[in-house]
């Protein structure tokens, strides 16, 4: 499976100097450590706005999806947890590169969505991991997700939602289980799908029912695409729901 790239010298969305630094410091080493392959990267829109949604299998997969978007001649802007932006230097760099911090359940979360909509109106590509964390599904399938992607699309319903299925690297790099094996090189495949049809929800109010329905459509499509990528039959039934363990003070 060849790695096909759309980015060529003088073509594609320009990268700032800071992006080139990040490519050299982070993306290049990851590319050397992981055998990264793409499928259908030409399905990533070459121009105009796009909302990219992807399943989350490993702590390193944001680098791999980001590299795919760059090789697809676009520049990824991630909606990411605000804790990452609190890290000195890294947080400032991420903001300069156009990434957007999300603090769930607060007024800041609405501000993050407004910033993401503004980026889409400027023809940018926004990348989200709707699950918000690495999947805890026992078999690695996409889980039931947060509603951020649905909220964003309902604010910009003319923007295509592009599913990106990925699989592989978690089998050798699993930080939850403290398992890291770099030899042989982990193999990871990133596959771009056709836009998700959400037309039935255009013009709907962003109430709880609509948000959950749209989120369910997105995650079931990702599960279907991941099944195809893995060469397995798509699971049936509800998406796995992971509930974080309560902190000691919450359990008291």
Secondary structure per residue as TSV (DSSP state, phi and psi in degrees):
chain	resnum	aa	ss	phi	psi
A	1	X	-	360.0	104.5
A	2	X	-	-71.2	153.0
A	3	X	-	-89.3	109.9
A	4	X	-	-98.8	131.4
A	5	X	-	-118.4	140.0
A	6	X	-	-97.4	-21.8
A	7	X	-	-73.4	130.0
A	8	X	-	-133.0	161.4
A	9	X	T	-57.0	125.6
A	10	X	T	81.8	1.8
A	11	X	-	-123.4	154.2
A	12	X	S	90.6	171.8
A	13	X	S	-65.2	126.0
A	14	X	-	-63.6	146.3
A	15	X	-	-100.9	134.4
A	16	X	-	-72.1	167.5
A	17	X	H	-61.4	-32.6
A	18	X	H	-67.0	-36.3
A	19	X	H	-62.6	-39.6
A	20	X	H	-64.5	-36.4
A	21	X	H	-64.3	-45.8
A	22	X	H	-63.1	-38.9
A	23	X	I	-59.8	-42.4
A	24	X	I	-71.7	-38.7
A	25	X	I	-84.3	-38.0
A	26	X	I	-112.1	-52.2
A	27	X	I	-70.4	-40.0
A	28	X	H	-61.9	-48.1
A	29	X	H	-60.2	-40.3
A	30	X	H	-62.8	-39.8
A	31	X	H	-65.1	-31.5
A	32	X	H	-74.8	-33.3
A	33	X	H	-81.7	-26.9
A	34	X	E	-118.7	133.7
A	35	X	E	-81.8	94.1
A	36	X	E	-95.1	129.7
A	37	X	E	-130.5	147.5
A	38	X	E	-115.8	152.7
A	39	X	E	-127.5	132.4
A	40	X	-	56.6	38.8
A	41	X	G	-63.3	-20.0
A	42	X	G	-69.2	-11.3
A	43	X	G	-80.2	-10.6
A	44	X	S	-72.2	123.5
A	45	X	-	-54.3	130.6
A	46	X	S	-75.1	-26.1
A	47	X	S	-137.9	159.4
A	48	X	S	80.6	176.6
A	49	X	-	-77.2	157.1
A	50	X	E	-158.0	144.4
A	51	X	E	-106.8	112.8
A	52	X	E	-97.4	123.9
A	53	X	E	-115.7	137.6
A	54	X	E	-141.4	150.1
A	55	X	-	-73.6	159.4
A	56	X	-	-121.6	107.9
A	57	X	-	-111.8	-16.3
A	58	X	-	-156.0	156.5
A	59	X	T	-66.4	-18.9
A	60	X	T	-95.7	-8.1
A	61	X	H	-67.5	-23.3
A	62	X	H	-58.7	-36.5
A	63	X	H	-63.0	-38.7
A	64	X	H	-73.3	-41.0
A	65	X	H	-67.6	-40.9
A	66	X	H	-59.8	-41.5
A	67	X	H	-63.4	-38.9
A	68	X	H	-62.2	-44.5
A	69	X	H	-62.0	-41.4
A	70	X	H	-64.6	-45.7
A	71	X	H	-66.3	-20.5
A	72	X	T	-84.8	12.1
A	73	X	T	76.2	17.4
A	74	X	-	-120.6	175.3
A	75	X	-	-119.3	121.1
A	76	X	E	-79.5	136.1
A	77	X	E	-118.4	113.0
A	78	X	E	-88.4	140.6
A	79	X	E	-90.3	114.9
A	80	X	E	-133.9	160.6
A	81	X	E	-57.0	139.5
A	82	X	H	-64.7	-21.8
A	83	X	H	-62.3	-31.7
A	84	X	H	-65.4	-36.6
A	85	X	H	-73.9	-13.8
A	86	X	T	-80.5	-11.2
A	87	X	S	-74.5	125.6
A	88	X	T	-53.9	143.3
A	89	X	T	71.4	-54.1
A	90	X	H	-61.8	-43.5
A	91	X	H	-61.3	-44.7
A	92	X	H	-63.8	-40.0
A	93	X	H	-64.7	-41.5
A	94	X	H	-64.2	-40.8
A	95	X	H	-64.8	-39.7
A	96	X	H	-64.7	-28.6
A	97	X	T	-85.8	-3.2
A	98	X	T	96.7	3.9
A	99	X	-	-71.0	156.6
A	100	X	E	-124.7	126.1
A	101	X	E	-81.2	138.4
A	102	X	E	-121.4	124.2
A	103	X	-	-114.2	100.3
A	104	X	T	-62.1	143.7
A	105	X	T	75.9	18.0
A	106	X	S	-132.1	173.2
A	107	X	H	-60.7	-33.3
A	108	X	H	-60.1	-31.7
A	109	X	H	-62.9	-41.1
A	110	X	H	-65.7	-37.0
A	111	X	H	-65.6	-36.0
A	112	X	H	-64.0	-41.5
A	113	X	H	-64.0	-40.5
A	114	X	H	-62.0	-40.8
A	115	X	H	-65.4	-38.3
A	116	X	H	-66.8	-40.8
A	117	X	H	-62.5	-42.3
A	118	X	H	-60.8	-39.2
A	119	X	H	-64.7	-40.9
A	120	X	H	-64.9	-39.3
A	121	X	H	-64.8	-21.8
A	122	X	T	-93.9	17.5
A	123	X	T	67.1	34.2
A	124	X	-	-92.2	168.2
A	125	X	E	-106.6	121.7
A	126	X	E	-103.5	131.6
A	127	X	E	-113.7	130.8
A	128	X	E	-130.8	146.0
A	129	X	-	-103.4	95.6
A	130	X	T	-57.0	-29.5
A	131	X	T	-66.6	-25.8
A	132	X	S	80.5	-8.7
A	133	X	S	-160.8	164.9
A	134	X	-	-60.5	136.3
A	135	X	-	-55.5	140.0
A	136	X	-	-106.4	4.3
A	137	X	-	-56.5	130.4
A	138	X	T	-55.5	-29.6
A	139	X	T	-102.3	6.7
A	140	X	-	84.4	7.2
A	141	X	-	-73.9	157.8
A	142	X	-	-57.0	141.6
A	143	X	B	-96.5	173.5
A	144	X	-	-59.2	141.1
A	145	X	-	-119.8	171.9
A	146	X	-	-71.5	168.6
A	147	X	S	-97.0	10.6
A	148	X	H	-58.4	-44.6
A	149	X	H	-63.9	-40.9
A	150	X	H	-63.9	-43.9
A	151	X	H	-59.7	-43.5
A	152	X	H	-64.6	-45.6
A	153	X	H	-64.4	-39.0
A	154	X	H	-64.7	-24.1
A	155	X	H	-83.7	-17.1
A	156	X	S	-141.2	64.0
A	157	X	T	-68.5	-9.7
A	158	X	T	-85.8	-3.7
A	159	X	S	-93.4	132.1
A	160	X	-	-69.5	142.6
A	161	X	E	-102.8	114.2
A	162	X	E	-102.6	117.8
A	163	X	E	-81.8	136.3
A	164	X	E	-125.4	112.6
A	165	X	E	-94.6	142.6
A	166	X	E	-143.5	153.0
A	167	X	E	-164.3	142.3
A	168	X	S	135.7	-56.0
A	169	X	G	-64.9	-28.1
A	170	X	G	-65.2	-18.7
A	171	X	G	-71.1	-19.1
A	172	X	T	-122.8	-16.6
A	173	X	E	-126.3	97.6
A	174	X	E	-130.1	94.7
A	175	X	T	-71.7	-24.7
A	176	X	T	-63.9	-38.5
A	177	X	T	-96.7	7.6
A	178	X	T	53.6	42.5
A	179	X	E	-114.8	115.1
A	180	X	E	-134.1	118.8
A	181	X	-	-134.8	113.2
A	182	X	-	-99.1	-6.4
A	183	X	S	-126.9	129.1
A	184	X	S	-64.0	163.7
A	185	X	-	-56.4	131.1
A	186	X	E	-58.5	140.3
A	187	X	E	-104.6	130.8
A	188	X	E	-135.9	131.3
A	189	X	E	-114.9	131.2
A	190	X	E	-116.5	122.0
A	191	X	E	-121.4	124.5
A	192	X	E	-93.6	132.1
A	193	X	E	-106.7	174.1
A	194	X	E	-68.9	155.3
A	195	X	E	-54.6	143.6
A	196	X	-	-76.9	131.1
A	197	X	-	-79.9	106.7
A	198	X	-	-116.1	17.5
A	199	X	G	-59.6	-27.7
A	200	X	G	-65.1	-17.1
A	201	X	G	-106.2	-0.3
A	202	X	T	-62.6	133.0
A	203	X	T	84.5	-4.7
A	204	X	-	-75.5	149.7
A	205	X	-	-69.8	144.3
A	206	X	-	-80.2	55.1
A	207	X	-	-82.9	175.9
A	208	X	H	-59.0	-42.2
A	209	X	H	-63.2	-46.0
A	210	X	H	-64.3	-43.8
A	211	X	H	-59.3	-42.8
A	212	X	H	-71.4	-35.5
A	213	X	H	-65.6	-47.5
A	214	X	H	-63.1	-43.0
A	215	X	H	-60.1	-41.4
A	216	X	H	-64.1	-41.7
A	217	X	H	-61.2	-44.4
A	218	X	H	-62.0	-47.6
A	219	X	H	-72.5	-33.5
A	220	X	H	-67.7	-35.6
A	221	X	H	-65.5	-42.1
A	222	X	H	-62.1	-41.5
A	223	X	H	-62.4	-40.9
A	224	X	H	-62.0	-45.3
A	225	X	H	-68.0	-36.1
A	226	X	H	-66.3	-38.8
A	227	X	H	-60.8	-43.4
A	228	X	H	-63.6	-40.3
A	229	X	H	-65.0	-38.5
A	230	X	H	-81.1	-11.0
A	231	X	T	72.6	31.4
A	232	X	S	-120.6	163.4
A	233	X	-	-72.7	135.6
A	234	X	-	-62.3	132.8
A	235	X	-	-62.6	155.0
A	236	X	-	-109.6	169.2
A	237	X	S	88.8	-172.7
A	238	X	S	-70.4	154.5
A	239	X	-	-69.8	146.6
A	240	X	B	-64.2	133.7
A	241	X	-	-111.2	119.1
A	242	X	-	-102.3	128.6
A	243	X	-	-112.8	115.9
A	244	X	-	-57.8	143.9
A	245	X	-	-62.9	141.0
A	246	X	-	-69.7	141.4
A	247	X	-	-66.7	154.5
A	248	X	H	-51.7	-39.5
A	249	X	H	-72.1	-26.3
A	250	X	H	-75.5	-29.4
A	251	X	H	-83.1	-13.0
A	252	X	-	-70.0	360.0
